[in-house]
Amino acid sequence: MVNVGEKTPTQRLARARACVWLGEDILTQLEAGDMHSPKGPVFQTAIIAGVMAAKKTGELIPLCHPIGMENCQIDIRINENREVEIHCTASVTAKTGIEMEALTGASIAALTIYDMCKAFSQNIIIKEIRLVEKRGGKTDFLLEE
């Protein structure tokens, strides 16, 4: 584990994105509103799962500092490429970053969508999980899109 004892707490924010390709049949059902799978509402369940996972990041990833997140938001929409796009934004005032929490939240939200929709098709692809933005700490990062 990295020693952060001497660092000064700063305000930190991270935003991660995950993209899920579901196929046209499932996507059409989702566009009509939050589709209900046999397990329940897909997007609502994914949002809750993503936030819960982000809160447990320090328990899931070895050597990752447990931090008390101050905020975590999951936004899910269908993008111009006809994919489900998940954005997880996490923030905290701490001695260490919050990127892993944002990445974990986006990842678990994507896996939850997969799980909720697999009864309709196993041809689902989680295409991308990546950091989109990081503020605070030594360096800032913003993905040029």
Secondary structure, DSSP 8 states (H G I E B T S, - for coil): ----TTS--EEEEEEEEEEEE--HHHHHHHHTSS-EETTEEHHHHHHHHHHHHHHTHHHHSTT------SEEEEEEEE-TTS-EEEEEEEEEEESS--HHHHHHHHHHHHHHHHHHHTTT-S--EEEEEEEEEEESSS--EE---
